[in-house]
Amino acid sequence: GLKSLASMKNAGLNVASDALMHLNLAGIGKGAMVVILCDDPQAHASGDEMDTRHVAEIADVPLLEPSDPQEAKDITKFAFELSDKFMTYCIVRGYTRLSHSRGRVILGSLPEADRKASFDVSKLITPYATATSTGFPPQRHSLLHEKMEKIREIFETSPFNLFTGPPDPDLLIICSGSGWPCSMDAIETLGLMNRIGILKLGTLWPFPRKLVTEHLKKTKQVLVVEEVDPLIEGYVKQTLVDSDISHPPKIFGKSSNHLNFYGEMTPDMVISALSRIY
């Protein structure tokens, strides 16, 4: 019945995945749970480099990715509210540069604790039972998809997704996380603020398809900027295939070898990619 937060890096996720891959279907009941996953692009303090964002799609749970300290606080608060409403845990994905950054943050007021912890063994949901109080396994799976569609509608108008630039840009950058400040620095350095638009996504899964489709209709070229794997790039291409756009824009990113499949993102990388496209 209480609110809980679990934090780990990519290696910790590998240990916790057994529980998380059942908890998504079982649900968390009355309460809220946010899982903070901090990736380490470039493997500064890790044995390997991993992109944990894929887990959200596999488990079908909400995924949010902040781009600065203020957004990290605001998104975490929102994730708790979302988890409480839909009784599913939410993932907030951090990364090296965000974790090592500093900035002024407006905290706001703290709510009073109004819940008590309780534990009822009779209501424990186990994957080994044929049926539980929440229904048979297929019913729980169906319920999860229904929840996610409702959350997708919320994400379509989320303030954590924002656009800057001309209304009909020559080229559109779609980015998340560290891709946002790197893209902003790149177009300012090149003096292309009035010609290139940036769509920064803070809600990644379920993917806000309607929002992205509306922006894809207004440009002829798209560059997807993200760390590490081409996750958003794949979502954008799928969205494009499912859309009714008669003259679809060209998509550039990691699959076109304009950006690396590994390591951290930098403004220089975005500048290099833009110089080859634009």
C-alpha positions as CSV (number, residue, x, y, z in Angstrom):
1,G,0.0,0.0,0.0
2,L,3.0,2.3,0.2
3,K,5.0,4.1,-2.5
4,S,8.3,2.6,-3.3
5,L,11.3,3.3,-5.4
6,A,14.0,0.9,-6.7
7,S,17.2,2.2,-8.2
8,M,19.8,0.3,-10.2
9,K,22.1,0.5,-13.1
10,N,22.1,-1.8,-16.1
11,A,23.9,-4.6,-14.3
12,G,21.4,-4.5,-11.5
13,L,18.5,-4.7,-14.0
14,N,19.9,-8.1,-15.1
15,V,19.5,-9.3,-11.5
16,A,16.1,-7.8,-10.9
17,S,14.5,-8.7,-14.3
18,D,13.1,-12.0,-13.1
19,A,10.8,-10.2,-10.6
20,L,10.1,-7.2,-12.9
21,M,9.0,-9.4,-15.8
22,H,6.3,-10.9,-13.6
23,L,5.3,-7.7,-11.7
24,N,4.2,-6.0,-14.9
25,L,1.5,-8.6,-15.4
26,A,0.7,-9.1,-11.7
27,G,0.3,-5.4,-11.0
28,I,1.3,-3.7,-7.8
29,G,-2.1,-3.4,-6.2
30,K,-2.8,-0.3,-4.0
31,G,0.4,1.7,-3.9
32,A,3.0,3.0,-6.4
33,M,6.4,1.9,-7.6
34,V,9.0,3.7,-9.7
35,V,12.1,1.9,-11.0
36,I,15.1,4.1,-11.7
37,L,17.4,2.6,-14.3
38,C,20.6,4.4,-14.9
39,D,22.6,3.4,-18.0
40,D,26.2,4.1,-18.5
41,P,26.9,4.9,-22.1
42,Q,30.7,4.7,-22.8
43,A,30.9,2.3,-19.8
44,H,32.7,4.8,-17.6
45,A,32.0,2.8,-14.5
46,S,30.5,-0.5,-15.8
47,G,31.8,-3.7,-17.2
48,D,29.6,-3.3,-20.3
49,E,27.4,-0.9,-22.2
50,M,23.7,-1.7,-22.2
51,D,20.5,0.1,-23.3
52,T,17.9,-0.8,-20.7
53,R,15.1,1.0,-22.5
54,H,14.2,-2.2,-24.4
55,V,13.0,-3.7,-21.1
56,A,10.0,-1.3,-20.9
57,E,8.7,-2.5,-24.3
58,I,9.3,-6.2,-23.3
59,A,7.5,-5.8,-20.0
60,D,5.0,-3.3,-21.5
61,V,5.4,-0.7,-18.7
62,P,5.6,3.1,-19.0
63,L,9.1,4.5,-19.8
64,L,10.1,8.1,-19.2
65,E,13.5,9.7,-19.9
66,P,14.4,13.2,-18.4
67,S,16.9,15.5,-20.1
68,D,17.9,17.8,-17.2
69,P,17.8,17.8,-13.3
70,Q,14.5,19.7,-13.1
71,E,12.9,17.3,-15.5
72,A,14.4,14.3,-13.5
73,K,12.5,15.5,-10.4
74,D,9.3,16.4,-12.3
75,I,9.2,13.1,-14.3
76,T,9.8,11.0,-11.1
77,K,6.9,12.7,-9.4
78,F,4.7,12.2,-12.4
79,A,5.8,8.5,-12.6
80,F,4.6,8.0,-9.1
81,E,1.2,9.5,-9.9
82,L,0.9,7.4,-13.0
83,S,1.9,4.2,-11.1
84,D,-0.7,4.9,-8.4
85,K,-3.5,5.5,-10.9
86,F,-2.8,2.5,-13.2
87,M,-1.4,0.1,-10.6
88,T,1.7,-0.7,-12.6
89,Y,5.3,0.2,-12.0
90,C,7.0,2.9,-14.1
91,I,10.5,3.1,-15.4
92,V,12.5,6.3,-15.3
93,R,15.7,5.9,-17.4
94,G,18.7,7.9,-16.4
95,Y,22.2,7.9,-17.9
96,T,25.7,9.0,-17.1
97,R,25.6,12.7,-18.0
98,L,22.3,13.3,-16.3
99,S,23.5,11.5,-13.1
100,H,26.6,13.6,-13.0
101,S,24.9,16.9,-13.8
102,R,24.0,19.7,-11.4
103,G,21.4,22.4,-11.7
104,R,18.8,24.5,-9.9
105,V,15.7,22.5,-9.1
106,I,12.3,23.8,-7.9
107,L,11.2,21.1,-5.4
108,G,7.7,22.2,-4.5
109,S,5.8,21.0,-1.5
110,L,6.0,17.5,-0.1
111,P,2.6,15.7,0.4
112,E,1.8,14.3,3.8
113,A,2.0,10.5,4.1
114,D,-1.5,9.2,4.3
115,R,-1.0,5.4,3.9
116,K,-0.2,2.5,6.0
117,A,1.7,-0.6,5.0
118,S,-0.1,-3.9,4.9
119,F,0.7,-7.4,3.7
120,D,-2.0,-10.0,3.0
121,V,-0.6,-13.4,1.9
122,S,-4.0,-14.5,0.7
123,K,-3.8,-11.8,-2.0
124,L,-0.3,-12.6,-3.1
125,I,-0.2,-13.0,-6.9
126,T,2.0,-15.9,-8.0
127,P,2.8,-16.9,-11.6
128,Y,2.4,-20.5,-10.7
129,A,-1.3,-20.3,-9.9
130,T,-3.8,-21.0,-12.7
131,A,-6.0,-18.1,-11.6
132,T,-5.9,-15.3,-9.0
133,S,-8.1,-12.5,-7.7
134,T,-7.1,-10.6,-10.8
135,G,-8.1,-13.3,-13.3
136,F,-6.3,-15.9,-15.4
137,P,-2.9,-15.0,-16.9
138,P,-4.4,-14.2,-20.4
139,Q,-6.8,-11.8,-18.7
140,R,-4.0,-10.1,-16.8
141,H,-2.1,-9.7,-20.1
142,S,-5.2,-8.2,-21.8
143,L,-5.6,-5.8,-18.8
144,L,-2.0,-4.7,-19.2
145,H,-2.5,-3.7,-22.8
146,E,-5.7,-1.8,-22.0
147,K,-3.8,0.1,-19.3
148,M,-1.0,1.0,-21.7
149,E,-3.4,2.3,-24.4
150,K,-4.9,4.6,-21.8
151,I,-1.4,5.7,-20.8
152,R,-0.5,6.3,-24.4
153,E,-3.3,8.8,-24.7
154,I,-1.9,10.7,-21.7
155,F,1.6,10.7,-23.3
156,E,0.2,12.2,-26.5
157,T,-0.3,15.5,-24.8
158,S,2.4,15.2,-22.1
159,P,4.3,18.5,-21.3
160,F,7.5,16.3,-21.2
161,N,7.3,16.2,-25.0
162,L,8.1,19.5,-26.5
163,F,8.9,21.1,-29.9
164,T,11.1,24.0,-30.7
165,G,11.8,25.6,-34.0
166,P,9.9,26.6,-37.2
167,P,6.4,25.1,-37.7
168,D,7.5,23.5,-41.0
169,P,11.2,22.7,-40.6
170,D,13.5,21.8,-43.4
171,L,14.7,19.0,-41.2
172,L,13.3,17.6,-37.9
173,I,15.4,16.2,-35.1
174,I,13.6,13.7,-32.9
175,C,15.6,13.1,-29.7
176,S,15.4,12.2,-26.0
177,G,17.6,12.3,-22.9
178,S,21.1,13.7,-23.7
179,G,20.1,14.0,-27.3
180,W,18.2,17.1,-26.6
181,P,21.0,19.4,-25.2
182,C,23.4,18.0,-27.8
183,S,20.9,18.8,-30.6
184,M,20.2,22.3,-29.2
185,D,24.0,23.0,-29.0
186,A,24.5,21.7,-32.6
187,I,21.9,23.8,-34.3
188,E,22.9,26.9,-32.4
189,T,26.5,26.3,-33.4
190,L,25.5,25.9,-37.0
191,G,23.1,28.9,-36.9
192,L,20.2,26.8,-38.0
193,M,17.6,27.6,-35.3
194,N,15.2,29.0,-37.9
195,R,15.4,26.1,-40.2
196,I,15.7,22.9,-38.1
197,G,13.0,21.8,-35.6
198,I,13.6,19.7,-32.5
199,L,11.0,17.3,-31.1
200,K,12.2,16.3,-27.6
201,L,10.4,13.2,-26.2
202,G,10.3,12.6,-22.5
203,T,7.7,9.8,-22.7
204,L,9.1,6.9,-24.8
205,W,6.9,3.9,-24.1
206,P,4.1,3.6,-24.9
207,F,5.2,5.7,-27.9
208,P,3.2,8.8,-28.6
209,R,2.4,7.9,-32.2
210,K,-0.2,10.6,-32.9
211,L,2.1,13.4,-31.7
212,V,5.1,12.1,-33.7
213,T,2.9,11.6,-36.8
214,E,1.8,15.2,-36.8
215,H,5.4,16.4,-36.8
216,L,6.4,13.9,-39.5
217,K,3.8,15.4,-41.8
218,K,5.6,18.8,-41.7
219,T,9.1,17.9,-42.8
220,K,11.0,16.0,-45.5
221,Q,13.9,14.8,-43.5
222,V,14.3,13.5,-39.9
223,L,17.4,12.8,-37.8
224,V,16.9,10.7,-34.7
225,V,19.4,11.5,-31.9
226,E,19.6,9.1,-28.9
227,E,21.9,6.9,-26.8
228,V,22.7,4.0,-27.3
229,D,20.5,1.7,-29.5
230,P,18.2,3.0,-32.3
231,L,15.1,2.4,-30.1
232,I,13.2,5.7,-30.9
233,E,14.4,5.4,-34.5
234,G,12.6,2.1,-34.8
235,Y,9.5,3.5,-33.2
236,V,9.6,6.5,-35.6
237,K,9.9,4.2,-38.6
238,Q,7.0,2.0,-37.4
239,T,4.9,5.0,-36.9
240,L,5.7,6.2,-40.4
241,V,4.7,2.9,-41.9
242,D,1.4,2.9,-40.0
243,S,0.6,6.5,-40.9
244,D,-1.3,8.0,-43.8
245,I,1.5,10.3,-44.9
246,S,1.5,10.2,-48.7
247,H,5.1,11.6,-49.1
248,P,7.0,10.2,-46.1
249,P,10.2,12.0,-44.9
250,K,13.6,10.3,-45.1
251,I,14.7,9.0,-41.7
252,F,18.4,9.3,-40.7
253,G,20.1,8.0,-37.6
254,K,22.1,5.0,-36.5
255,S,20.7,2.6,-39.1
256,S,21.9,5.0,-41.8
257,N,25.4,5.2,-40.1
258,H,25.0,8.9,-39.4
259,L,25.3,8.2,-35.7
260,N,27.1,5.5,-33.6
261,F,25.4,2.5,-32.1
262,Y,27.6,2.9,-29.1
263,G,29.0,5.4,-26.6
264,E,27.8,8.8,-25.4
265,M,26.2,11.4,-27.6
266,T,28.0,14.7,-28.1
267,P,27.1,18.0,-30.0
268,D,30.0,17.3,-32.4
269,M,28.4,14.0,-33.4
270,V,25.1,15.8,-34.2
271,I,27.0,18.5,-36.1
272,S,28.7,15.8,-38.1
273,A,25.5,14.0,-38.9
274,L,23.7,17.3,-39.9
275,S,26.6,18.2,-42.2
276,R,26.2,15.0,-44.1
277,I,22.4,15.4,-44.5
278,Y,21.7,19.1,-44.6
